[in-house]
Amino acid sequence: MAQTLLSLSDVASQAKAALARSRIFDLRCLDVEQEGESVVLRGRVDSFYHKQLAQELVRVAVDKTEVINAISVDYRGEVAADDLPW
């Protein structure tokens, strides 16, 4: 059992390292947590593309481990309908 926990810990470390190597700053700021035998990604990015990119970077890094993508997309460039002048 201790060996399984160690390898899961290594998986979380591999996931964090994959994101840390990204050229996209938002991806380097994401949280990676181990939940059971899965790796969970949390945090905020400004596009669906970055959300998917984070997932794929981690998926490749932690081969054969489930990746749960709980990243929120915050479209910072969008204007709310109430803010439009017409």
N, C-alpha and C positions, 0 to 999 in steps of 0.2 A: 504494500500500500504506500509506503513512504517513497518508493521509487516512482510510482505513478504521480504522486504530488509533485515530485521534483521535475518530472518531465513536463507536467502541466505548467509549472512555474517557468520552465525554459521556453515553453510555447508563448506565454505572455511576454517574456523578454524579447523573443524573436519578433513578435508583432510590434512591440514598441520600437525596436531597432529599425524595422522596415519603414515605419512612419517617420522616424527621426531622420532618415536619409532622404526624405522627399524634398524637392525644391519648393513645394507649396507650403508656405508657413502655417496655414490653417491645419494641415494634416499633421504637422509636427506638434500641435497643441492638443490633439485628441487624447482622450483617456482610453486606456486598454485595461480591462479587468478580466479576471478568470472567474467564470461561474460554472461550477461543476467541470464538465469536460469540454466546455465551450469558451471561446474568447469573445468578449463583448466590447464593441466600439461605441464610445459616447463622446459627445461634444457638439460643436456647431461649425458648420461650413457655409459658404455663401452660394453654393450651387449644387444641383443634383449630381453633376459630373464629378465634383470633388468628393461627394459622398460615395459614389460608386468607385472612384479611383482608390480611396482609402480602403474600401472593402477588398478590392482586387489585390492591392499591395500586400495586405495582411493575409489574404487567402493563399497567395503564392508562398509567403514566408512560413506559414504554419500548416503546411500540407497535411491533409487528412484530419484536420481539427475543424469543428464547426465554428463559423464566424457569424456572430449576430450583430447586425448593423443597426444600432440605436442612435445613429447620428442624426441631428436635426439640421434642416436646411433653413437658413435665415437669408432670404433674398434682400440684401441690404440696398440694392439699387432700385427696388420697386417703390413706386409712389402709391400711397393709399388713395382710394377713390375720393375720400373726403378732402384730400389735399389738392385736388385738381381745381384749376381756376374756373371751370365752366359748370 
